[in-house]
């Protein structure tokens, strides 16, 4: 089942660095920023990871947890995480279960050949486990700032509703 805006996340299960077992319940009570990226140690993905790293303290203060997802294995993720000093966990979706569930597997043209790749995408899940925002096919520049602004906006909505 594909996650839909303003609906609770369906059942998910994936393993990540640091012994993370990600399910739809893992981060209830906190905002979850789940970002999908094509590959460890590539220029755009490295830049994106560093931007989430650089905004990590701000996101944490807002009650948000960042989790990155790619098809790389745990060994690759651990090296990537260590090399960049990432303070958040990375999910190894080697079987593409999460990638397919969230609809981020796309056909791309690379060096003139059709290949299956991951479309850079981010999903924001609220503390009740409801998908509240999504960014698909995004550009890295300025994206993390958009995510921070979205978390702040959701917090303002929650305060008004309370």
C-alpha positions as CSV (number, residue, x, y, z in Angstrom):
1,X,0.0,0.0,0.0
2,X,1.4,3.4,-1.0
3,X,1.4,6.2,1.6
4,X,-1.1,9.0,0.9
5,X,-1.1,12.6,2.1
6,X,-3.0,13.1,5.3
7,X,-3.3,9.4,5.9
8,X,-1.5,7.2,8.4
9,X,1.5,5.3,7.2
10,X,0.9,1.7,6.1
11,X,2.9,-1.1,7.7
12,X,6.6,-0.7,7.0
13,X,9.6,-2.5,8.3
14,X,13.3,-1.8,7.4
15,X,16.7,-2.1,9.0
16,X,19.2,0.7,9.2
17,X,22.5,1.8,10.7
18,X,22.9,1.9,14.5
19,X,20.6,-1.1,14.9
20,X,17.6,0.9,13.7
21,X,14.4,-1.1,13.0
22,X,12.1,1.3,11.2
23,X,8.4,0.7,11.4
24,X,5.4,2.9,11.2
25,X,5.5,3.2,15.0
26,X,9.2,3.8,15.6
27,X,9.0,7.6,15.8
28,X,5.4,8.1,17.0
29,X,5.4,11.3,19.1
30,X,8.0,13.0,16.9
31,X,8.1,14.3,13.3
32,X,9.8,11.9,10.9
33,X,11.7,13.3,7.9
34,X,12.2,10.3,5.7
35,X,14.4,11.2,2.7
36,X,15.2,8.9,-0.2
37,X,18.3,9.4,-2.2
38,X,19.9,7.5,-5.2
39,X,23.4,6.4,-3.9
40,X,25.9,6.8,-1.1
41,X,29.1,8.8,-2.0
42,X,27.7,10.5,-5.1
43,X,27.9,14.3,-5.4
44,X,24.2,15.3,-5.0
45,X,23.6,12.7,-2.3
46,X,26.6,13.8,-0.4
47,X,25.5,17.4,-0.5
48,X,22.0,16.5,0.6
49,X,23.2,14.4,3.5
50,X,25.6,17.2,4.6
51,X,22.7,19.7,4.5
52,X,20.5,17.4,6.7
53,X,23.5,17.0,9.0
54,X,24.1,20.8,9.2
55,X,20.4,21.4,10.1
56,X,20.1,18.4,12.4
57,X,20.3,20.3,15.7
58,X,17.5,22.7,14.5
59,X,15.3,19.8,13.3
60,X,15.9,17.9,16.6
61,X,14.9,21.0,18.6
62,X,11.7,21.0,16.5
63,X,11.0,17.4,17.6
64,X,12.0,15.9,14.2
65,X,14.0,12.8,13.4
66,X,15.8,12.5,10.1
67,X,16.2,9.1,8.4
68,X,17.8,8.6,5.0
69,X,16.9,5.7,2.7
70,X,18.8,4.3,-0.3
71,X,19.3,0.9,-1.9
72,X,22.9,0.7,-0.6
73,X,23.7,-1.9,2.0
74,X,24.6,-1.3,5.7
75,X,28.3,-1.5,5.1
76,X,28.1,1.3,2.5
77,X,25.8,3.3,4.7
78,X,28.1,2.9,7.8
79,X,31.1,4.2,5.8
80,X,29.1,7.0,4.3
81,X,27.7,8.0,7.7
82,X,31.2,7.9,9.3
83,X,32.9,9.8,6.5
84,X,30.4,12.7,6.7
85,X,29.8,12.6,10.4
86,X,26.0,12.1,10.0
87,X,24.1,12.3,13.3
88,X,21.1,10.4,11.9
89,X,20.5,6.8,10.7
90,X,20.4,5.4,7.2
91,X,18.1,2.6,6.1
92,X,19.5,-0.1,3.8
93,X,16.6,-0.8,1.4
94,X,18.5,-3.3,-0.7
95,X,15.3,-5.1,-1.8
96,X,13.6,-1.8,-2.6
97,X,10.6,-2.5,-0.5
98,X,10.3,1.0,0.9
99,X,11.4,2.6,-2.4
100,X,8.5,0.9,-4.2
101,X,6.1,1.5,-1.4
102,X,6.7,5.3,-1.5
103,X,6.8,5.2,-5.4
104,X,10.3,6.6,-5.7
105,X,11.7,4.0,-8.1
106,X,11.8,5.6,-11.6
107,X,13.1,4.9,-15.0
108,X,16.0,7.3,-15.8
109,X,18.3,7.9,-18.7
110,X,22.0,7.6,-17.7
111,X,24.7,7.9,-20.3
112,X,22.1,7.2,-23.0
113,X,20.8,4.0,-21.4
114,X,17.5,3.4,-19.5
115,X,18.2,2.5,-15.9
116,X,16.0,2.0,-12.8
117,X,16.9,4.6,-10.2
118,X,15.7,6.4,-7.1
119,X,14.0,9.7,-7.5
120,X,15.3,12.1,-4.8
121,X,12.3,12.5,-2.6
122,X,11.4,13.5,1.0
123,X,8.4,12.7,3.1
124,X,7.3,14.4,6.3
125,X,5.3,12.3,8.8
126,X,3.7,13.9,11.8
127,X,3.9,12.7,15.5
128,X,0.7,10.7,14.9
129,X,2.2,8.8,12.0
130,X,0.3,10.7,9.3
131,X,2.0,11.7,6.1
132,X,1.7,15.5,6.0
133,X,4.1,16.6,3.1
134,X,6.1,15.2,0.3
135,X,8.6,16.5,-2.1
136,X,9.3,14.4,-5.2
137,X,12.0,14.9,-7.9
138,X,13.5,17.7,-5.8
139,X,16.6,19.8,-6.3
140,X,19.1,19.6,-3.4
141,X,19.7,23.4,-3.1
142,X,17.4,24.9,-0.5
143,X,15.4,21.7,0.1
144,X,16.4,21.2,3.7
145,X,15.3,24.7,4.5
146,X,11.9,23.9,3.0
147,X,11.6,20.8,5.2
148,X,12.5,22.9,8.3
149,X,9.8,25.4,7.3
150,X,7.2,22.7,6.8
151,X,7.9,21.2,10.3
152,X,7.5,24.7,11.8
153,X,4.2,25.2,9.9
154,X,2.9,21.9,11.2
155,X,3.8,22.8,14.7
156,X,2.0,26.1,14.4
157,X,-1.1,24.3,13.1
158,X,-1.0,21.9,16.0
159,X,-0.7,24.8,18.5
160,X,-3.7,26.5,17.0
161,X,-5.8,23.3,17.0
162,X,-4.9,22.6,20.7
